[in-house]
Amino acid sequence: MDIDAEDDNEIPDHVHGASGDTGYVWEGQFTGAWSMLDDNQEGQIINDLQLKEQVRKRQRLTSMTTVTDSIVRKGIIRFMYLILDLSAGVLQPVAHDLKQSRVSVMHEATSDFVKEFFDQNPLSQMGLIVTRRGLAEKILELTGGQKSMLTELKEIFDPSPRADDEPTPDPFGGDPSIQNSLLIAHSALQSIPQYGSREIVIAYSSLSTCDPGDVMTTIQLMKDSSVRCSVVALDAEMYVCKKLSHDTNGTYGVALHQESFKELLLAHALPPPTTTKQKNMKPALIRMGFPQRRSDNLFSICNCHSEIKAGGYICPRCKCKYCDLPTECTVCNLTLVSSPHLARSYHHLFPVAPFVEIDAPKGVDARTAGQRFDGTMSVGTDVNRIIELCGNMSKDNTLCCFGCLKHIPRENSLRLLCTRCEKVFCVECDGFIHQSLHNCPGCE
Amino acid sequence: NPFDKKTRLAVESARENIQLLVVLLDTNPYIWGKRRSDQNQPSSYKQNLKTLINFSQFLNHVLLFTNAYLSSNSKNKIAFIAAHPKESKFLFPHTSTDRVQSENATTTTTGEQDLLRIVRSDKATEEFFLKEINFNTLRNTVIKQLEETFTETDDELVVKGSSLAGAFSRALCFINRLEREKPIGTTLNSRVLAFQVSPDISMQYISIMNAIFSAQKMNVTLDSCILSTEDSSFLQQASYITGGVYLKPLKQEGLIQYLLSVFIVDKSLRGLVQLPVQATIDFRAACFETKKQIDLGYVCSVCLSIFDQHKWSCSTCGVKFEVLQQVRTGAIQPKPKPGSQPTNNTQSK
């Protein structure tokens, strides 16, 4: 098939192949693969594909998880409203940019986002707002329960057929309204305590918004109430969304394809840094209870379902039983958590220092070799010692990864060094440590 | 009927299933050495301490258990990590001082040569999966490595307690590598069995919890066998969260019986066997300052440190707290303004 001869009037401009010629996105990855090979001075092809692959993987990981070493105050206790755009934009046909329909992409990405959010922030709460036909509707109030969010999402995107023969109302269609959804979220977020971080994430898939008034005044209202609004868009960039996210210190991401939509959305599961502009967010001491788990041999009525169940947790103040943690006691309003829930958030506060590469990238000469470490290491590390160590190690071909015992040869693979314990790691262990484990095995 | 479809499917799937057990041995020389000297004491008040086994007896029990584990299924794989005070160390499979020996180095037996090849390249992990582990080689390697570990101990660091968090993290990295490099079509069921004699170190709490959550995501169960005199609340929580077994044997000289009846059982068979359960798990947190367990406490919203009494500034992150609801109701004294007289207080709890 001759790509150049195709009529490219219907293909939008933002879809380009890897080598720049127009075509479908999935064709793009197969063109120009030869441009990645280099040759050395004798004209032979250098086999460093594995190294390039590892470097690319590491760059993706570091950009996604923003591995920084400075200690930044983050909003750990978050109250977030997820706003979904269910207008006609979502019904766009399976056309130029996605392999699946936008509906299924949104469903999958938002379900994964909800699970990841409650996994990373167990003390936080999330609510759901949808916008369609020019109106906004609050589906779910702020809740700490992951299950209710997931069932509501399923109900919207994949509704079960009704028992009676009435036709189900069409869940999608019409125009979205940013102003209405922001106003609903704003009034709901007014009642939360002051130590919480207020956030809104909008999943947008249209190119316009249909508002009853001036959306700029609403944006100003959000800014004054220090609500952090972020947008993740499936369609093209819009000025309103850009201004909203910029003014409220949020982020604005436009997805190129479905994986990037999921990545952009999942990035919001991590706690955002708090800024001094959020003056309404005052730190406070929160009264919390740490209930003990009762033995599974004892049966009593639980306060959440009003049923007789075994096991459960007893509130230390009013002695009511609850089945699951974390929850808020309905009788005495005490937040009940267990220490693992708090411990899940500690890794945001004490992150692992990023590892440095032992071998200098190609083309860097010895004089500037030390400069590549500037800004990558924490205060207090002896930079000269690290430079010397890297210099010695880069000649050594017998290094093994400290985490998984894999031998990493000098050519064709990336070797990484922890600056605190001076142990070597391979690129897979580096990804695993920084994304999942949050512990350096050598520093313990 | 041995030829019906359900049995055949079960047999087929069993063929592709590989079990991996990573054993973490606590090799704190101070505690083990103290036990040995206590055992040699003739005095009667230390009589009850004689029920605690010393290291060579313990190692006998563990090696016997390993032999039984490897014999029960040819596909069973095992790895050993020693949790030493300074750092953790892989006993099996083993590299010498983190460096691979050169190709020309002579080795004592062909078994050791194979072991070194395991860690040398990823193609050789296929051999790790396909070949059976030889118990003799394993026993000799483990004993030799343990001797080396004990001889290179640094005296000052001993009393600190062993780095169980470091050993656990290394085990998870190793399991992560094997998951990535396993032969196509096999499923790898991994679990970790930890033996502990040292007391819990509160500084390691965050690291152990991180490792536990990572293990939970990877579906790795952590079993713990406590050989010290006190219970370990960290390992209680760890075993509960990952779905493993927590056991503190009453009679340590019969350790092998506990190992062969409880810890040899695979994950898939655990539903069929009556295993020890934990009655109450202590999920209470400890105050960061007074270190005592609390039921009701205060948590800083910025750094999540736990306190048992109300404070005006957080001692971990230094942030100052604002006026609370409780001051208006009189439950807590208001913060005295500098330079002014203290207000006459209402009823305070």
Interface residues (C-beta under 8 A of the other chain):
Chain A: R73 I76 I77 Q194 Y195 G196 K282 P283 A284 L285 I286 R287 M288 G289 F290 P291 Q292 R293 R294 S295 D296 P316 R317 L334 S338 S339 P340 L342 A343 R344 S345 Y346 H347 L349 F350 D396 T398 L399 C400 C401 F402 G403 C404 L405 K406 H407 K423 V424 E428 C429 F432 I433 S436 L437 H438 N439 C440 P441 G442 C443 E444
Chain B: E87 S88 F90 P93 T95 D98 R99 V100 S102 V119 R120 S121 D122 S163 A165 G166 S169 R170 L172 C173 F174 N176 R177 R180 Q204 Y205 I206 S207 M209 N210 A211 I212 F213 S214 K217 M218 Q237 I241 V277 A279 T280 I281 D282 F283 R284 A285 I294 D295 L296 G297 Y298 V299 C300 S301 V302 C303 L304 I306 F307 H310 K311 C314 C317 V319 K320 F321 E322 L324
